[in-house]
Amino acid sequence: MFLLLQVTTAFLACVTFALSLAHALELPGKLRLDKETYCAMQTIYYPGFTVGGFAEVLSVIAAAALLLMTPTQSAAFPWTLIGLLGLLATDAIYWILTHPVNNFWLRGQNLGAWGSRFFNISPLREDESDQVGEEVWQRLRDRWEYSHVLRALLSAAGLLSLVVAVSPK
């Protein structure tokens, strides 16, 4: 049972890292896009990345369960704790920096009842108008893009820590 939890936690941390890394690797190319093209591209991500996003929540739950089951005096305990903190920080960056900007990219999209509720959790006040100026749009783009770079770094730290924690000694 413990081995299954270790493998599941590592797998979920891998998915979390993969999603944020994918966004981070797109950064150089996406910064070259104009507003219209960029906004059109953003909407293609949400169906797949929303499904994958469940792994982010599950990775935190699994890492917390793994930490609770890991003996505090073991060499794995501090690595598991660091892994959990990395995954928690990854999720926090999403909710604080990334998620509020999603409303801007998804404006006018038919998301269905669940999607509309999820993406409207924390709307930005400054983007209520469809006619957002160049400076505001660039600030929102940069916030969204660089938050994913930060998420990739934090999720990498979480993943690597968990891999060390679950590796045979």
Secondary structure, DSSP 8 states (H G I E B T S, - for coil): -HHHHHHHHHHHHHHHHHHHHHHHHHHHHHTTS-HHHHHHHHTTTHHHHHHHHHHHHHHHHHHHHHHHHS-TTSTHHHHHHHHHHHHHHHHHHIIIIIHHHHHHHTTT---HHHHHHHHTSS--STT-SS---HHHHHHHHHHHHHHHHHHHHHHHHHHHHHHHHHS--
